[in-house]
């Protein structure tokens, strides 16, 4: 059986970790249709268990590896 998964919207600064309230960088979509959001710290802490229950994982932790944002370095 194949299940089509609708594309997820990108995470924003308004998305918060379900464990601690920090900005979420990982969305875990569950078989039940629900979702969990995690900061990078809790995503690493619970990563193995999350892989077991996830239907789809949206990982945006790569956003943390960059330097200052373009807006912060552009002078007006």
Secondary structure by P-SEA (a helix, b strand, c coil): cbbbbcccccccccbbbccccccccbbbbcccccbbbbcaaaaaaaaaaaaacccbbbbccccccccccccccccc
